[in-house]
Amino acid sequence: MGFNIGESVIHPSHGAGTIVDFQEKELVKGFQRYYVIEFIHNRLKVHLPARRIDQTGVRPVMPVALISGVFETLALHPNDLPDEFRVRRNAIDKQIHSGYPNQVAAAVRDLAWRDTAKYLTEADKEALIEARALLITEMALALEQSWELTERSVDDAIARGIRDRQEAEARALEEALREEEAITTDWPFPVPMQAEMSEAAD
């Protein structure tokens, strides 16, 4: 896959960047061409060999047609992340650096839920900040709109998913309490044998 100077691209680890230059470096086996990519979020410049660009996972910005699917992922009922720290970190890191917008969106959603339902460690908070930055930057580029407007849309979708799960859990709890109350009201059941013994005693 080839890119042009000025083209926006996505790196699975560094996020959104722009091809700012091509350079050729002389190596033992001859000259090798490099893409020079400047990343938007941290102004980092990286030189990537042109012949290995596909292997690094660098890709174009997602098309607008995929945006609705990302918003659907954000608005789904969030999942509970593992309580064991290393297991949770491994799972989240794989999602964040997968290079797939829906995977990053799921990481953002589930970390936001954990922040609401339990708590986030400092490492979790850093992961959430990183994932949000990767996701919002790419979505803003795809939609050709500001970071702030995209951020509001992302937060609204996450809030809907969290609210829907909270309401579903509240309904389930109410139903469980009603069932428990019904069992308590019906117990103890009438025991005919005890009544017969009482009559015999009289």
C-alpha positions, 0 to 999 in steps of 0.5 A, a space after each residue: 500500500 502506498 501513501 502520499 505526502 500530506 495524507 492522513 494515516 493511522 498507526 496501531 500504536 501511535 494513532 493518527 498521523 500525517 505523511 510529511 516526507 519521503 527519505 532515502 537512506 543508504 544502507 549496506 544493501 543499497 538505498 531504502 525509502 522511508 515514510 516520515 510520519 508526524 503523529 498528531 497527538 504527540 508531535 512524534 516523528 517516525 521513519 518507517 521503511 516503505 517496503 514494510 509499511 503494511 507489516 506495521 499495520 499503518 492504514 488509511 483513516 477509516 471511511 465515514 461509512 464505518 463511523 455509525 458502527 463505532 458509535 453503535 459499539 460505544 452505545 452497547 451495554 458495557 462489559 465488566 473487565 477482569 478484576 485481576 490487574 495483569 489480565 485486565 491490562 493485557 486485554 485492554 492493551 490488545 484492544 487499544 493497539 489492535 488498529 481496529 476502531 471498534 476494538 478501541 471503542 470497546 476499550 473506551 466504553 468498558 473502561 468508562 463503565 469500570 470508572 462508574 461501577 468500581 474504580 480505575 487504577 492510575 494505569 487504567 486511567 492512562 489507558 482510558 486517556 490513550 484510547 480516547 485520544 486514539 479514537 476521537 482523533 481518528 473519528 474527527 479526521 474521518 468526519 472532518 470536524 473538530 475534536 471537541 464536537 467529536 468528543 461530545 458525540 463519543 461521550 454521549 454514546 458511552 453515557 447511553 450505554 452506561 445508562 441502559 445497563 444501569 436501568 437494566 440492572 435496576 429492573 433485574 434487581 426489582 424483579 428479584 426482590 418481588 420474587 423473594 417477597 412472594 416466596 416469603 409471603 407464601 411461607 409457611 404453607 398450610 399443613 393439613 396434618 397439624 390441623 388434624 392432630 389439633 382436632 384429635 387433642 380436643 
